[in-house]
Amino acid sequence: MRNTKGLRSVFRFTVKQYMSRNGFARLTIILAVLLFLGGGALIYFTGKPSKPKSEKEKDPAEKAKVCEVLVLNKTGLEDILPQEKKDDEDPEEFKRIIYKYVAAEGTEDEVFKQVSGTKDKIVAIVEKGTDEEGNVQFNTRLKIPDNSDIEKSEAIEAGDEISEAVKLAVYESLNMSEVAIQFVLMEPAFSSITTDEEVSMLNMIIKGFLPAILGLVMYTMILLHGQTVCKEVSIEKTSKLMETMLVSVEPNALILGKTLAITAMALGQFFAWVAGGVLGLFAGGILGKALHGSEFHNKLADVLNFLRNFIGETALSPVAIVMSIIVFCFGIFIYFALAAIGGSFVSKPEETASANGVFVFPMIIFWMITYFASLTGKEDVLRICRYVPFTAPFCVPVDLLTGNIGLLAGLIICVEVMALGLLLIFFAARIYRGLMLHTGQKVSPKRIWEFICGR
């Protein structure tokens, strides 16, 4: 863009002025430090190994709770009750719950009725079926009465023990020749509690709520800093010192310098917070590894592996990260450019509030479309939103990071968002310059077009 004399001076002055007011620097640093400490504590305490059972303090008077498990056998096998373990295998003095297995007869409802209202009894239903490929599969379902003292996480142990007993029962039902052993190892599949709730929930959080959260963060940033862009762009335009300033600074430089400065400050603040949180996560992993060695389990590595293996091959790849950052930054820049256009139309200080509508209303509409489409899983709507430059910044960065869209689609979206951002800031500068140098003339769409064309 031509005629940008004084751009660097305007940029430096706006940055210095912005950092010195409203506690911008203090808020950025304090929140970044808190996110660093919080991220480190989260990784360290979730991955910290628990003390061995022999090292746990236990009240001698406290005895392990006995839970009776009524096992309903629907497999056709003769004996599937787990055998009692030897004391040296799993000493009962260190167990919180001791499971006693009892064979049950009748229907599932009849058996569950026997334990209804109790606090120390649960029901295990063992069934034989086939998986999607037609292989034999034995499943164990646990039913826990309401108000029971046995938690689901504790009952899973009983389900695992029953599954092991089922496996032994299958072995005993076969002639233990080499052929039979190969059959047992290859054909049947064993599992305890089979539920897809946790995987489905995690998938929904990553593909549904994360884009919604990102959109909310962008919405907040644009709303807060966009108003400042509109105000800063219009403030000199309505000042009596404008004629003096035009001698040393071009109008194009004023609007570009202020818009770029506030965009840089807003993005710098956001990435400082992100960096604080990410560095805290890695610092917590390093600290845990140093203090506990191989016993430390880094949950961050599990999340990264899940994203790569379950969600998409391009998840968290370097190229996807770079593309997501570009879309995010230029998405912020697009709406700041709209705010600059609104500020360019201001001729009186009291008009600044109404000028905010130039970027606020479009932002609210486009954000709400992507927000509710992400929460409700409307993939057909999201597919369109990804390629519209005004809506893409609210959903595409997360889609790229999680591998929800390919790198080619991400490249196309990056080009679209960058082109629109540069085009809007070009329009803003031309409109600002035109209205500044043609004060008093009636503003019409025709005149605005002439300003954009540089006439």
Beta strands, then each sheet from edge to edge (+ up, - down):
strand 1: 65-74
strand 2: 97-104
strand 3: 121-130
strand 4: 136-143
strand 5: 189-190
sheet 1: 2+ 1+ 3+ 4- 5-
end
